[in-house]
Amino acid sequence: MKGDKKTYNINLDGTTLKIGFGSPAQNNQIVKDAETRLNEMIASGVLKGGEVIRVNGPASLPSGNDAGPQAGPPLSGGCMLRH
């Protein structure tokens, strides 16, 4: 995203991953930006792992399907998506 406007916002609030749309974009760009952000959060230790994480917020089907599996591997219990 290198200085560009974010097309998708992802932040951790307790055990809930708050997600939502940013600047308008096509799904292919939103999915890339969401994956980049999740990888950043995992690499920096924000998503450390644990038992369960909830994902809450608006998502297109492609970005929502990417967020769950991407966030789930560091967790022993998995990920619950709520749209």
Phi, psi and omega in degrees: 000343170016068177085346178286164175292143179285134177268344182211134182253132178222125179218148179265128177234095185068243177254016180244127175271108180275124183235156178180163182285148175247235179294145180301138179196167175282157182304322182299324178284321179300315180298316178299314181294321178296316179296318178300314181297315179298318177298321177298316182294322178292313182297325182275354179089003177295316172263093187271338187113180184145208184268304186218145172230142177257144177244121185225130176142171180291140180206144169286160180304313179297319182287324177294320179291335177279323185295316183298302180297327180291319181279335186291319186305324178289353185256143179280333184261341178110196188223136177247121178268136175230115181259000000 
